[in-house]
Amino acid sequence: MPPGIPISAYSACNGLGQTTAEVLDGLFAGRRGLSIADRSLGVSTWVGAVPGELPPLDAALREYESRQGRICALVTVPLIPAIERAKRRWGAGRVGLILGTSTAGIAESERAWTYQRDHGQLPDTFTLERQHALYATVEIVRRLTGVRGPGYVVSTACSSSGKVFASARRLLAAGIVDAVVVGGVDSLCKLTVRGFANLEVLSPDPCRPFSSERRGINIGEGAALLLLERPGIGVEGIGVELLGVGESSDAHHMTAPHPEGLGARVAMERALRGAGVAPEEVDQINVHGTGTTMNDETESHAIRQLFGRQLVGEDPALSVVATKGYTGHMLGAAGATEAVFVAATIERKQLPASVGAAPLDATLGLSVELERRSRATRRVLSNSLAFGGSNVSVLLGASE
Amino acid sequence: MSASLTEPLSGSLAGRPATTGRPAAISDHPREPSVELRAHLRGVGMWTPAFADFDAWLAAGASDISHVSGEPADGDGDPRPPAKLLHPRLRRRTSTLTRAAVTALESATGQGGASLDSVRFVLVSSFGEIEATVELLEQLAEPEGPVSPTKFHNSVHNTATGYMSIASGNHREATAIAGGPHNLAVGLLEALAGLAEVGGDVVLIFAEERLPPPFERSDADPTFAVALHLSSEAADRAQPDQSRSLEIELRLTNATSTTPAPAEAAALAPGVGGVGLPSMVAPLMQLLRGAARVRDGAAHDRVPVPIPLTSGDDPGVESAWLVTLHQLDPRG
């Protein structure tokens, strides 16, 4: 089995709070980070909005001002000391930067479009490359950290920041970099909220993944960053490693998942095969679990096919946790955020409650964790499934 | 359902020779700062409003396409890319970008000889489905107005790769990325690192749509798609489906020390740090002209053709990545 890639630091912000501590305190306290959507979003629903005023960007980054940029800074600044150590250890040019986003700064483009309709020109504060472009997210984090290795955005809708782990693993394995800052950043905007509303999958209430009373998704925003480093002298990991990543395509439909969860199953199988881990060794799954009827059915089908024997009995060997009830569906930031949740779960030897999942939908055949409890899990899959039939499953594990 | 579609892939190189000699596992030793990745460039696909494919562009002199507009070479009345792979029911809903990318894909794999249901896709674009996105912005400006569900799901950056996988029944890995002024370099890094990981075939597609109002810019790239069929294996030209394959090895190196950047690099447009839009087309056209020279034997003295990948100088990034193209030795 190939050795894992140690995680040496992480950070997160989302509807649960602006800091990693607030986010994880909320997760393990069973506190939801959802609120009624601002009227400007134009839909009666709940969202996971980063709470409070977001601090403005430094003067040097003022040209990148956007909600997306401010969320980037919230997760980047706390990670700077760890990234500085990695730059000294490997050289700044050997540290890569791979970020997932689906929205980038489209909220600014929405305002810019309306402004030009009313004034005949784009606002002075808007440029396509610094506010709208996907790559601006990389430039902001690069300028804050001084990381000088290859950098790019992965944008495959809701699997974006799960797939960054696959790209990072490839660049490390090919010897292109020695460390990679990976993560995901998404910000609330009308495009995603009203877009999903018109697909008729938004829940009017706080979302209830895997519950018999689920009515759809809530959209969330926020970010998560993780620093991955080649195992080596002086690398102090947090005790959690990236063991494998599996990617797949449904080849079925642009928005509807494969009816039997084929792509989700293949992604999980590839993650395990690449890491040399048997299905029986997996003791926890962080499900994609959006709370739509179809996602939860097809994803459950895939999990039952692959892990059937581990799901039965009084105390099943496989713990299933759904966390979108805390944050909403963070789209391009979901994969990295849930990787942070999994890392914290392994570190603390505690499973968070799947908030909102009770009463469980018994037809799904999974015994989802409903209450927080102590359990030391060692091999955890985290799924992200997206438009275009783009699927990824990230395998994290406790360091030996 | 055939077993091969769902067969999990190994992360090791066992049985899947790549042209790099990297170790199968993540080693605990830092690599040498100089990196070289190799792949066989077997096919080139291209679509622009003026040129229906790579050969049409070459036949017209391989000129700069940055400011060329025009009618399609086949002139059948529909100016949009044919994208024959897409069922008409699917095609009707797709954008120019998706159709151009699909058209270039078909052309590249048709030349290189790869099965569309088993190649991996890497799509590189700065602005992706910008026409669909701007149409949504217009709809969103009406507070109570409807938002087209089709436009919404067709606005994601991975729209083209989604349609490609659906149309070809392909369950393999597919990704969609953006690298700003480094689009060529990061696309090649993602694609070649993937070949080193699992071998096989990858189609690397670069595509852009001309920016629609109100975001139109004089420094923006035109509508285009270019697809490169890259493989860990040289083509077997005795096989009928590979008989037209290019016989070129592409080597990607970081040129920090050994290789002086060719003079062409200085001529490329700026676009770093949010100052102007970086051109993806300019360095890409150089890569394609180089491929044509090697293919046509103009480089038969075996001097590799070097192509810089980055437009302008980016102080934020250390390595300048460089591609060299090498004619395969016919003696093997």
Interface residues (C-beta under 8 A of the other chain):
Chain A: P2 P3 G4 I5 G42 E63 Y64 W90 G91 A92 G93 R94 S102 I106 S109 E110 A112 W113 T114 Q116 R117 Q121 L122 T127 L128 E129 R130 H132 A133 L134 Y135 A136 V138 E139 R142 R143 R148 G149 P150 G151 Y152 V153 V154 S155 T156 A157 K163 A166 S167 R169 R170 L171 L172 A173 A174 G175 I176 D178 K190 L191 R194 G195 F196 A197 N198 L199 R230 P231 G232 G244 G246 E247 S248 S249 D250 A251 H252 H253 M254 T255 L262 G263 R265 V266 E269 R270 L272 R273 G274 A275 A386 F387 G388 G389 S390
Chain B: M1 T6 P8 L9 S10 G11 S12 T20 R22 A24 A25 I26 S27 D28 H29 P30 R31 E32 P33 V35 L37 S126 F127 G128 T133 V134 L136 L137 E138 L140 A141 P143 E144 P146 V147 S148 P149 F152 H153 N154 S155 V156 H157 N158 T159 T161 G162 Y163 S165 I166 S168 G169 N170 H171 R172 E173 A174 T175 A176 I177 A178 G179 G180 H182 A185 V186 L189 E190 L192 A193 G194 A196 E197 L211 P214 F215 R217 T256 G273 G274 G276 L277 G316 V317 E318 S319
